[in-house]
Structures are given as structure tokens and as C-alpha cells.
């Protein structure tokens, strides 16, 4: 199915403007990210409070969240325990458990709220989680680099990996600018984005390889533009499909999944953008600078 019949867009001719757009957004995002410091990270990474309560009546996660919104405490996580709909674990930033407990007791009455436990999430645990998350990214990117080096060639693999970093930095910057915090759910979203981004890039690189083998031309910019245009309908259909599902998840998925879906929305969008405008453009500029020939 072709959304655009015989497209002939000069994507690579606009690459300098796209470089400028990406660099500007990444720089602004990273400035905000580093200025926020620990404010970028959720309880999973910087530690916090854990409050385990039992109510004398049935309630819901959504109801408790609505009651706690007025406190202005960011990133409160409410989890239901058991099947009686009256036992909950509330995870919040450091030194906020008492404030949350007072708020719940003032609404329902202290006699209806039983505190089963109140504890602190150890910062040392958070450091371990952060190291594991970084290790997961590193191992994943190395695996992608090796796989693409074998399937295509080293130049393609490096440019695809750069495109992944580009997408992750763009999404991280957007999260920082919009005041979101990074927790275990966001890490899962970033790993998903990395996989989507490289998949979309591989589709375009595969078409480039086919056209290189057919023509053996040295007019690489023209060939790359042709390859991107030939896969454009597929790229658009893919991103529209996943974004549509993601929007449904954002609307109907509930509070715990909203940040996850929010990160995925920008990740899928920038993944398609980098596959079209960034990965191939970097490969062309690299080839022009050093004059190597593709040996696919």
C-alpha cells in the first residue's frame, strides 16, 4: 500500500536544517536535564518513602491518586494489594510519607486508616538499579552494532547506532523539558524506542543495499534519496500504526502507563524522523569526507 505515489523528496538536501533542528533540541533538553539534577529521576533511582496502609472500606487506586493530587508531590505511585480493594502501597519521594498519611487520614478519618508499615527505599538500592539500567543500554547498543556490522558493514552500523543515541537524547530532553521523571517504566520505554528506531533504519538501509547492488552507481546522494522515497510509505504506515496504538494507551491505559506511553509517542516519532533524515545523512557526509566506497 502506497500512501504517496512515486515520491521524489530531496531528504538529503535538507539534512543541514535537520542537523540544526536535532542539535538545538538536544542541547536545550540536556541543559534542562542537567539543571534539574536528581529531579530527573523517580523513586526507583534516588530513593524515597514506602507507605503500606489498610482502609476499613473499599477504595481504588484512581480514587487515592485523585485525593493526593492536591498535595503537589510529584510521582506518587499507588499500588493495590490483595483482592479486598482496601490495602495499598504508596511510593513517594523522600520525606513525604507523613504528609501523605495525614492527608488520607484527614479525608477519611484516622480511625479508618491503618498503617501496616512505613519504610525508606535505600539509596544504595537506587544506585544498583541505575547501574543495571546503564549496563542494559550498553549491552544492547553493542549487540546492535555487532549485528549491523555483520549484516551490512561497519559504516552502516555506526550510523544506525548514532541514530539510536540521537533518538534517546531527544526523548530524554523532551522528558526533562516537560518535567517528567525517569523511573523503571521510562527505562523500559527507552529500550523499546531503541529497538523500534534501529528496525526502521534497517528497512531503509536494506533498500539502499539493494539499490547499490543493482546500479553500482557512485552518485550516493541520489541513490540514498531514491531508497528513502521507495520506503517512505512503509515508514509512514508503521509510525502511524504504532502511534495510534500508543495514543490509545495514553488515553485509556491508566495513570501508571501514562509516562510510558508519553515517552513512546516521542520515541516512535523521532525514530521515524532519524531513520529518514539523520542516519542516511550522516552516512553520506561520512562517505564524502573520507571518500570510501560501499562494498555491500
ABEGO torsion letter per residue (X at the ends): XBABBGBBBBAAAAAAAAAAAAAAAAAAAAAAAAAAEAAABBAAAAEEBBBBBBBABBBBAAAAAAAAAAAGBBGBBBBBBEAAGABBBBBBBBGAAAAAAAAAAAAAEAAABBBABBBBBBAAAAAAAAAAAAAAAAAAAAAAAAAAAAABBAAAAAAAAAAAAAAAAAAAAAAAAAGBBBBAAAAAAAAAAAAAAAAAAAAAAAAAAAAAAAAGBABAAAAAAAAAAAAAAAAAAAAAAAAAAAAAAAAAAEAAAAAAAAAAAAAAAAAAAAAAAAAAAAAAAAAAAAGBBBAX
